[in-house]
Amino acid sequence: MITKLSHTSLFVSDQQKAYEFYVNILGFTVHTDATMDNGFRWLTVSPPEQPDLEVILFPATNAMNGYDEDVRNALKLLLDKGVMGAGVLSTPDCWATYEELKAKGVHFKCEPREQFYGIEAIITDGCGNWFSMTQPKG
């Protein structure tokens, strides 16, 4: 029986830039940062209140990632257009988090606005991914 999701991948255009964003700006914790025998960097981070969920910051364009050149080029195109990964980042105060992250230079596609499910702003990681940053309703 499957009991939980332990890892999930985010394709990123630049692994070090992703590290800076998720760790130094969002405050995620580094779970694993190791170089494998073949030189591939295995980098996982965890949200501060979800230490058992590892987000793999997977370098989409690195030749050592196991994908052929056509796949790497397709991933690069999608990341360059900012249409890869999407998810929801939860916050107890969307407006305060928006102001804090904006002051740190984070790019938002829109400022917080009221939705039927709560208050939401759309945030980008600078590595091809976007997220709904949401303060749940009630």
C-alpha positions as CSV (number, residue, x, y, z in Angstrom):
1,M,0.0,0.0,0.0
2,I,1.2,3.5,-0.9
3,T,1.1,5.8,2.1
4,K,2.5,9.1,1.0
5,L,4.4,11.1,-1.7
6,S,8.0,11.4,-0.5
7,H,9.7,13.0,-3.6
8,T,8.5,15.1,-6.5
9,S,10.6,16.7,-9.3
10,L,10.7,20.2,-10.6
11,F,12.6,20.6,-13.8
12,V,14.7,23.7,-13.6
13,S,16.8,25.6,-16.2
14,D,19.6,26.4,-13.7
15,Q,20.1,24.2,-10.6
16,Q,22.2,26.7,-8.7
17,K,19.7,29.6,-9.4
18,A,16.9,27.3,-8.2
19,Y,18.9,26.5,-5.1
20,E,19.2,30.3,-4.4
21,F,15.5,30.8,-4.9
22,Y,14.1,27.9,-3.0
23,V,16.6,27.9,-0.1
24,N,17.7,31.5,0.3
25,I,14.5,33.3,-0.7
26,L,11.6,30.9,0.1
27,G,13.4,29.4,3.1
28,F,13.2,25.7,2.1
29,T,15.7,23.4,3.7
30,V,18.3,21.5,1.8
31,H,17.7,17.8,2.3
32,T,20.3,16.3,0.0
33,D,23.0,18.1,-2.0
34,A,25.4,15.4,-3.3
35,T,27.4,14.8,-6.5
36,M,27.1,11.3,-7.9
37,D,29.9,9.3,-9.3
38,N,29.1,10.5,-12.8
39,G,29.2,14.2,-11.7
40,F,25.4,14.6,-11.6
41,R,24.2,16.8,-8.8
42,W,21.3,15.3,-6.8
43,L,19.7,18.3,-5.1
44,T,16.5,18.0,-3.0
45,V,14.9,20.7,-0.8
46,S,11.9,20.6,1.6
47,P,9.4,23.2,2.6
48,P,10.0,24.3,6.2
49,E,6.8,22.6,7.5
50,Q,7.0,19.5,5.3
51,P,10.4,18.0,6.0
52,D,9.4,14.6,4.8
53,L,8.6,15.9,1.3
54,E,11.7,16.2,-0.9
55,V,11.5,18.4,-4.0
56,I,14.1,17.4,-6.5
57,L,15.5,20.4,-8.3
58,F,16.2,18.5,-11.5
59,P,18.5,20.1,-14.1
60,A,16.4,19.7,-17.3
61,T,19.1,20.7,-19.8
62,N,22.1,18.9,-18.2
63,A,23.4,16.1,-20.5
64,M,23.9,13.9,-17.5
65,N,20.2,13.8,-16.6
66,G,19.6,10.8,-18.8
67,Y,17.5,12.5,-21.5
68,D,18.5,12.7,-25.1
69,E,19.2,16.0,-26.8
70,D,15.7,16.4,-28.3
71,V,14.1,16.0,-24.9
72,R,16.5,18.4,-23.3
73,N,15.8,20.9,-26.0
74,A,12.0,20.5,-25.6
75,L,12.3,21.0,-21.8
76,K,14.6,24.0,-22.3
77,L,12.0,25.6,-24.6
78,L,9.2,25.0,-22.1
79,L,11.3,26.3,-19.2
80,D,12.4,29.4,-21.2
81,K,8.7,30.2,-21.9
82,G,8.0,29.7,-18.1
83,V,5.3,27.1,-18.7
84,M,6.7,24.2,-16.8
85,G,5.8,23.1,-13.3
86,A,2.9,24.5,-11.5
87,G,1.8,24.0,-8.0
88,V,0.4,25.7,-4.9
89,L,2.6,27.2,-2.2
90,S,0.6,27.7,1.0
91,T,0.9,30.8,3.2
92,P,-1.1,32.0,6.1
93,D,-0.9,35.6,4.9
94,C,-0.7,36.1,1.1
95,W,-0.4,39.9,1.2
96,A,2.5,39.9,3.8
97,T,4.3,37.1,2.0
98,Y,3.8,38.9,-1.3
99,E,5.4,42.1,0.1
100,E,8.3,40.2,1.7
101,L,9.1,38.2,-1.4
102,K,8.6,41.2,-3.7
103,A,11.2,43.1,-1.6
104,K,13.6,40.2,-2.2
105,G,13.2,40.7,-5.9
106,V,10.8,37.8,-6.6
107,H,8.8,38.2,-9.8
108,F,5.0,37.8,-9.6
109,K,2.7,37.4,-12.6
110,C,0.0,39.1,-10.5
111,E,-0.5,40.6,-7.1
112,P,-2.7,38.9,-4.5
113,R,-6.4,38.8,-5.4
114,E,-9.5,37.3,-3.8
115,Q,-10.5,33.9,-5.3
116,F,-13.3,31.5,-4.3
117,Y,-10.7,29.4,-2.5
118,G,-8.8,32.2,-0.8
119,I,-6.3,34.9,-1.6
120,E,-3.9,34.1,-4.4
121,A,-0.8,35.6,-6.1
122,I,1.0,33.9,-9.0
123,I,4.8,33.6,-8.4
124,T,7.6,32.5,-10.7
125,D,10.9,30.9,-9.6
126,G,13.0,32.3,-12.4
127,C,13.9,28.8,-13.5
128,G,10.8,28.1,-15.7
129,N,8.2,27.3,-13.1
130,W,5.2,29.1,-11.7
131,F,3.0,28.6,-8.6
132,S,-0.1,29.8,-7.1
133,M,0.8,31.3,-3.7
134,T,-2.4,30.9,-1.8
135,Q,-3.8,31.8,1.6
136,P,-6.7,29.3,1.9
137,K,-10.1,30.7,2.7
138,G,-11.3,30.4,6.3
